Amino acid sequence: MVQPPNDRAFTVGSENADDTVRVAIVDDHESVLLGLKTACREAGYEVVATGLSVAALMAALDGRSVHVVVLDLSLGDGSSITRNVETARETGAAVLVHSIADRTASVREALAAGAAGVIPKSAATSTVIAAIATVAEGGVLNNLEWASAIDADAEFSRARLTARERDVLHLYAAGLPLKLVALNLGIATPTAREYLDRVRAKYVEVGRPAPTKVDLLKRAVEDGILALGEHTGGR
């Protein structure tokens, strides 16, 4: 039996221990689909729906909510990666890319469209299960596959931030409250907020919006402003 990484893998949120992680899976290889479905159920997750395409999945979901959509990028129906990720995200779910690791251009497109992370198909089942738990909790999945996709295209990781904007983003994404960010930089809190607003605006301009703090953490890691593992987990 596949074991989740810890007890939190069974639930989302600390206030409702009965809120089982709900998963949907898209893959046009039935053997992969069946294997993931079985592994998720053995880990204690609820597999709400599966599909050979995103369109098929949406029809199967029929409006039901899920926490994570595990999405294969190499679908044979000619669908757009960006549109598939965006459609999956419309369910309110985090999107976990499950694909062949050497397809960096496809992975990069998925990340730009808002995918929460990427797990290669060569990864152990336990690693996939742990990744589902991470993104279900709203966490950022930072791994070699993500870093490789970003490094493959330098322009993808450029939002043209000023030095002070980078400083504010670094401290805020690392977990400091905005007041402590301002204190550390010797500026007023409203000024720090203005810098943060500018950072968000610049990411929108390059097609990589970051409306939440988790999104800003992702952008900071992608752009080399924050090192992997540097995040303190603060709010």
Disulfide bonds with the S-S distance in Angstrom:
none
